[in-house]
Amino acid sequence: MKSSAQPPLDLHGTGYCAAFNFRRTARAVTKLYDEALQPAGMRSTQFAILVGVKKNEPVAIGRLGQLLGIDSTTLTRSLRLLRREGLLAVGKRAERRQRFVSVTPKGARRFVDTVGDEYWQNLRSELERLAGVATKLEVPG
């Protein structure tokens, strides 16, 4: 007869777990960004959307969600807030019912004023390098 009790979960040695450490690092970086962006009245999630749009504009909303790894409900809500603040423009439906997003001049000013042009150039290069490394480590689904 099989026992239905599960053996205790052995987490010994998980301090070296990549997933654990990536999540911990992501939370720490998010906290730092939220604190740094607070004077500009922006959260790191909103900033990430601005970055994604600026790098790919004009970008279809569905494609932006794929690029950022954000589900459509969360993305739609965030886009609505950024649009209301005048930072993003969302076009009318185009071919294949797609809507395209772009950063407004006000959004571009807020972006550069928040991080500074030189700092952004350096950070972007490093983040793109790190993203490339992380992508190469992904296991095909």
C-alpha positions in Angstrom: 0.0 0.0 0.0 1.4 3.4 -1.0 1.7 6.1 1.5 0.0 9.4 0.5 2.3 11.5 2.6 4.9 13.4 0.5 8.5 13.1 1.6 9.8 16.4 3.0 11.1 18.8 0.4 14.9 19.0 0.5 16.0 22.5 -0.3 19.6 22.0 0.8 21.9 23.7 -1.7 19.3 25.8 -3.4 21.2 28.9 -2.6 23.0 28.3 -5.9 19.7 27.9 -7.7 19.7 30.2 -10.8 15.9 30.7 -10.7 16.0 31.6 -7.0 18.8 34.1 -7.5 17.4 35.6 -10.7 14.0 36.2 -8.9 15.8 37.7 -5.9 17.9 39.9 -8.1 14.9 41.0 -10.2 13.0 42.0 -7.1 16.0 44.0 -5.8 16.4 45.8 -9.1 12.7 46.5 -9.3 12.8 48.0 -5.8 15.8 50.2 -6.8 14.1 51.4 -9.9 10.8 52.1 -8.1 12.7 54.2 -5.6 14.7 56.0 -8.3 11.6 56.7 -10.4 9.4 57.8 -7.5 10.2 61.5 -8.0 9.1 61.3 -11.6 5.8 59.7 -10.5 6.6 56.4 -12.4 7.0 52.8 -11.4 9.5 50.4 -12.8 6.8 48.5 -14.7 5.7 51.7 -16.4 9.2 52.6 -17.2 9.8 49.1 -18.7 6.8 49.7 -21.0 8.2 53.0 -22.1 11.5 51.4 -22.9 9.9 48.6 -24.8 7.9 51.0 -26.9 10.7 53.5 -27.5 13.0 50.7 -28.7 10.4 49.3 -31.1 8.1 52.1 -32.0 5.7 52.1 -33.5 5.0 48.6 -32.0 1.8 46.6 -32.1 0.3 46.1 -28.7 0.4 42.3 -29.0 4.0 42.3 -30.0 4.9 44.7 -27.1 3.3 42.2 -24.7 5.5 39.4 -26.2 8.6 41.5 -26.0 8.0 42.4 -22.4 6.5 39.1 -21.3 3.4 40.8 -20.0 -0.1 39.4 -20.3 -2.6 41.4 -22.3 -4.8 42.4 -19.4 -1.9 43.8 -17.4 -0.5 45.5 -20.5 -3.8 47.1 -21.5 -4.3 48.5 -18.0 -0.7 49.9 -17.9 -1.0 51.4 -21.4 -4.2 53.1 -20.4 -2.5 54.8 -17.5 0.5 55.8 -19.5 -1.7 57.1 -22.3 -3.8 59.1 -19.7 -0.6 60.7 -18.5 0.2 61.7 -22.1 3.4 59.6 -22.2 2.2 57.2 -24.9 0.0 57.4 -28.0 -2.1 54.5 -29.1 -3.2 54.5 -32.7 -6.5 53.4 -34.2 -6.9 49.8 -35.4 -4.8 49.2 -38.5 -4.6 46.1 -40.7 -5.3 42.8 -39.0 -7.0 44.8 -36.2 -3.7 45.8 -34.7 -3.2 48.9 -32.7 0.3 50.5 -32.6 1.9 52.3 -29.6 4.5 55.1 -29.7 6.1 57.4 -27.1 4.8 61.0 -27.2 7.3 63.9 -27.0 6.2 64.3 -23.3 7.0 60.6 -22.7 10.4 61.0 -24.3 11.2 64.0 -22.2 10.1 62.2 -19.0 12.2 59.2 -19.9 15.4 61.2 -20.5 14.8 63.5 -17.6 14.3 60.5 -15.3 17.4 58.6 -16.1 19.7 61.0 -18.0 20.9 60.4 -21.5 24.4 59.1 -20.8 23.4 56.9 -18.0 20.6 55.4 -20.2 23.0 54.7 -23.0 25.4 52.8 -20.7 22.7 50.9 -18.8 20.9 49.9 -22.0 24.1 48.4 -23.4 24.7 46.4 -20.2 21.0 45.3 -20.0 21.0 44.1 -23.6 24.2 42.2 -23.0 22.6 40.5 -19.9 19.4 39.8 -21.7 21.4 38.1 -24.5 23.2 35.9 -22.0 19.9 35.0 -20.2 18.2 34.2 -23.5 21.0 31.8 -24.5 20.5 30.0 -21.2 16.8 29.5 -21.8 15.7 25.9 -22.4 13.5 25.6 -25.5 9.8 24.9 -24.4 
